[in-house]
Every structure is written in C-alpha cells, then in structure tokens.
C-alpha cells in the first residue's frame, strides 16, 4: 500500500491544477456531506466553514497533503482578493482555489486556521509538505503574474506577500518558516 499511495501523492503534486483537482475530487466525494454549516453563504463555491474543515481534512484521501494545500491555496486566494481585487476574477478563474469561511462572523477565516495552535492543528502540519506545496503553487502563480506585469510589479507582489504572511501567521514558527519558503521559491 505504501508505494501506491506515494505514486498517487506524486500524481497530485505535479502542478497547481492537479492540486486543485485533488481537492475537487475529495470535495465532490466528501465535502458537501460534511459542509452543512449554514453560518455562511458560499454562492456554491467549493469551501468550508471553519467548523467542518478539520473533519474534511481528516477524511480526505491524504490529510497531510490536504492541510498543506488548504493552507497555501487559501492564503493565495485571500491575498489576491485583498491586494489585487482588480485582477481577482481573472486570478480566480485561472486557479479556482477553495474558500475557508469564518464561523459565525461571515467573511473568510485566516489561512492560519490550518495551523491554529489552540486546537492543536499546528501539530498536524507537515512543514516539509507545506514547503513542497507552497513551492508548486507560488511558482505557478508567479509564472502567471509575470506574463502580465512588469518586473517592478512582480517585486512589489513579493514584498506584499511577505508582509501578509507576517500579519496572518504567528511570528514563530509559522511566519518565519513561510517567509523563508517564499523567499526561496518566489523568484
């Protein structure tokens, strides 16, 4: 069983589109049954209220990969919605990342939810896996962004991304690790 699971994992981590398809496949099988919290209106977008995200991750076909993907994809989705709203629709059409909704408050929850220390989610995080997924997604996003924007705009995007990580995640170890990964991989 070990070698088969490894091959499947490699298949899902080829690029961002295969990661999104990995999420969509599990969501279509499990997600709608687990996502019955009515505290948010999601316009039929794929995603979860915080209160059911952990159940989905635990029941997914690969919980470490799913946690890593959800953390990274929701970070980028919210980043572009917040800082690049004028191109968000184009970004969303290209990447179609899932959403994480804030329970009882409306709006979206922070991607740091997936490593939230109070509930012990930080202990479930696999930082090597997060690094690998962040590398894949950030490369694909940067390649897409570079096609349409100047070098100065690309540099500004990178700096803004690092500031956002510092704001969204606890200083140590989350923020330090994520910034280190981003600096190394957003070229």
C-alpha positions, 0 to 999 in steps of 0.5 A: 500500500505504501508505494501506491499511495506515494505514486498517487501523492506524486500524481497530485503534486505535479502542478497547481491544477492537479492540486486543485483537482485533488481537492475537487475530487475529495470535495465532490466525494466528501465535502458537501456531506460534511459542509452543512454549516449554514453560518455562511453563504458560499454562492456554491463555491467549493469551501468550508466553514471553519467548523467542518474543515478539520473533519474534511481534512481528516477524511480526505484521501491524504490529510497531510497533503490536504492541510498543506494545500488548504493552507497555501491555496487559501492564503493565495486566494485571500491575498489576491482578493485583498491586494489585487481585487482588480485582477481577482476574477481573472486570478480566480478563474485561472486557479479556482482555489477553495474558500475557508469561511469564518464561523459565525462572523461571515467573511473568510477565516485566516489561512492560519486556521490550518495551523491554529495552535489552540486546537492543536492543528499546528501539530498536524502540519507537515512543514516539509509538505507545506514547503513542497506545496507552497513551492508548486503553487507560488511558482505557478502563480508567479509564472502567471503574474509575470506574463502580465506585469512588469518586473517592478510589479512582480517585486512589489507582489513579493514584498506584499506577500511577505508582509501578509504572511507576517500579519496572518501567521504567528511570528514563530514558527509559522511566519518565519518558516513561510517567509523563508519558503517564499523567499526561496521559491518566489523568484 
